[in-house]
Amino acid sequence: MEKTKKIPETHPLEPFLPHNARILMLGSFPPKKEKWSMDFFYPNMQNDMWRIFGIVFFNDKDYFLLQSRKKFDKDKIKTFLTRQGIALGDTAQTIIRHKDNASDKFLEVVEPTDLKQILSRLPECKAIITTGQKATDTLLSLIQAAEPKVGSFSAFNYDGRSMRLYRMPSSSRAYPKPLEEKAAVYKQMFLELNML
């Protein structure tokens, strides 16, 4: 029986790059579109990134939900990210899904993101945050840095710029850590970066 050839997918979103961004957060790749609650990063209602941000910055896990609580509020999120100086993207530009889901375990990175091009648009960026192991592994293939432990950082230089690489826990519910514990790790990072 012949295996079906998997078709590569190109990233469906442009990176979100406010000019004032001091940090760049990079995940791996979005889930399939039918799982999206909005056309933006971390769109799946089963992903807790926006709940983590709600807890860290507003002490309210539902802060970024629309009143219906069935979707995230993209406009509120983008306004907040711009005000805070947080850019978003993913480490993979083109992938092959080996299973019909967004699990990093079954994503094959065909083409990584053009990090140099992204950072050229973020002159104030001093730190890159990866939000999972696949994102960390992919980024480490593009830079010269030691892999930090989850919740910590390593210093590195990129294109004449001194930077930090933070390795944060995945916001996926598949990552076995309670929401409040994940939020505490992110909060510590934002405190270290003087963003809280």
HELIX and SHEET records of a PDB file:
HELIX    1   1 LYS A   33  LYS A   35  5                                   3    
HELIX    2   2 MET A   49  PHE A   58  1                                  10    
HELIX    3   3 LYS A   74  GLN A   84  1                                  11    
HELIX    4   4 ASP A  104  PHE A  106  5                                   3    
HELIX    5   5 LEU A  115  SER A  120  1                                   6    
HELIX    6   6 GLN A  133  LEU A  140  1                                   8    
HELIX    7   7 LEU A  179  GLU A  192  1                                  14    
SHEET    1   A 3 GLU A   9  THR A  10  0                                        
SHEET    2   A 3 ALA A  92  ARG A  97 -1                                        
SHEET    3   A 3 LEU A 107  PRO A 112 -1                                        
SHEET    1   B 5 ILE A  86  ASP A  90  0                                        
SHEET    2   B 5 ILE A  23  GLY A  27  1                                        
SHEET    3   B 5 ALA A 127  THR A 130  1                                        
SHEET    4   B 5 ARG A 161  ARG A 167  1                                        
SHEET    5   B 5 SER A 152  TYR A 158 -1                                        
END                                                                             
